[in-house]
Amino acid sequence: MLAAYPHRRILVILLSCMLLLFWVEQTAINAYWRQTFHRPSLLETLTELSPWREGGELGGGLRQQSVALQQQVGMWDRRMVERLNACCLGQPPAAPRAASRPPSASAPAAVKAVDPRLALQEGLPVLLAGDSLMQGVALHLLPPLFRQHQVKALDVSKQSTGLTYPDFFNWPATIERQLAANPKVQLLVMFVGANDTWDMVGGSRYIRFASPDWEQRYRERIRSILQSAGKRKIPVLWLGLPNMGRDKLNDGAHYLNRLYREEVGAAGQRFVPTREVLGSRDDSFNKFMTLPEQGEVAVRTADGVHFTRQGQLLLARRVLAELRFE
């Protein structure tokens, strides 16, 4: 019967493929739905069925195998590049970071001034992580780091992510995995939070934004990221959220900045505010700012969250101002 109606055959194949995709990728679909619409998806009602749950377990296993394969390929790639540099280009692998020595007691008084910038080595990579806010800034960090200091910036930023929905994207696990796979990373730059002013999912219930339970869980995720860097003695620059165009989101951003500042400071790392960089002198949002040689320019986009190219440039320069290379 289907042979007599080829269009029906095609339709059956398409529907079957779609059903198979939903069955295997149900966990990712459910997490995406919660992250985007902040309520359970219709597929979650099927989790009571054992055959349906088996598809989710299969999909989870396939994702784990995919991550392991990517890590293995990345390791092979790094080894090949190092061997090529050593064999054909005469460039030995980069030496490990040397511990900084305190200044000599006999040094002149003028030399004893402490440079507050983070000291990095030329040629060793840095890791850039976060949501779409970081994606825009990373575009203007990669070229100067490489051109001026031969520093490769590993940009793993991903839009629509945050620390609120680890089922959708788990930043603490991603940072740990990236630092383990790239042991020469000498700096972590985090810029996240634009998608985090929402309730969390805790099992079968929602945890209200900024409640004590919510704050405890969120702080633990910040600490996990800082601990991954801290145990490897990697410095962290954590960029604070700018003022936002909508009042509710703006209030949430100020609340998150307090958590970032406290946790980053407690870990001995560096919190970098961004409001002043974009022309804000208080808690209010401003789309434009005045620059000495350009006059009034737009630094924020119409959505009240993201940055124009000029805003991205200003933030990238703010990050570079925190660094010095030896």
QUIJOMO-V473009 format. One line per field, one symbol per residue. phi: phi as a letter, one per 40 degrees, with the letter a starting at -180 (. if undefined). psi: psi as a letter, one per 20 degrees, with the letter a starting at -180 (. if undefined). burial: b if it has 16 or more other ideal C-beta (glycine too) atoms within 10 Angstrom, else e. Layout:
BEGIN
phi: ???
psi: ???
burial: ???
END
This chain:
BEGIN
phi: .cccbdccccccccccccccccccbcccccccccccbfaccccccccccddccccccccccccccccccccccccccccccccccccbbgbcdcccccccbccccccccccccccccccbccgccbbbaiccccdccddbcdccccccbfbccccbcacgbabcbcccabcdcccdcccccbccdbabbbaahcbbcbccbbgcbbbcdgcdcdcccccccccccccccccbfccbbbcccccbcbdccccccccccccccccccccgbbcbcbccdcgcbacccbcbabbdbbgcbcbbcccgbcbcdcccccccccccccbbbb
psi: ghhinhhhgggggghghgghghghkhghgggggghgilqqrhhhiiiipghghhghhgggghgghgggggggghgggghggghgghghikoqqpqqpqppqqqqhjqqhhiippoiqpprpqiqrqppqabhghgghhhjhgghggghjkpppoojqpqkraihmhhgpngghggggghhimiipiqpopnrihjjlrqrpndjrqoppjrggggggghhhghgghhhggijkpqpooprqrqqhpgghgghghghhgggggggghjkappoqighhjjpibjqpphqrpqgiibpqpiqrhijgaqrhhgggghghhghiiqqp.
burial: eeeeeeeeeeeeeeeeeeeeeebbbbbbbbbbbbbeeeeebebeebeeeeeeeebbeebeeeeeeeeeeeeeeeeeeeeeeeeeeeeeeeeeebeeeeeeeeeeeeeeeeeeeeeeeeebbeebbbbbbbbbbbbbbbebbbeebeeebebbbbbbbbeebbbbbbebbbbbebbbbbbeebeebbbbbbbbbbbbbbbbbeeeebbebeeeebbebbbebbbbbbebbeeeebbbbbbbbbbbbeeebbebbebbbebbeebbeebebbbbebbebbbbeeeebbbebeeeeeeebebbeeeebbbbebbbbbbbebbbebbebe
END
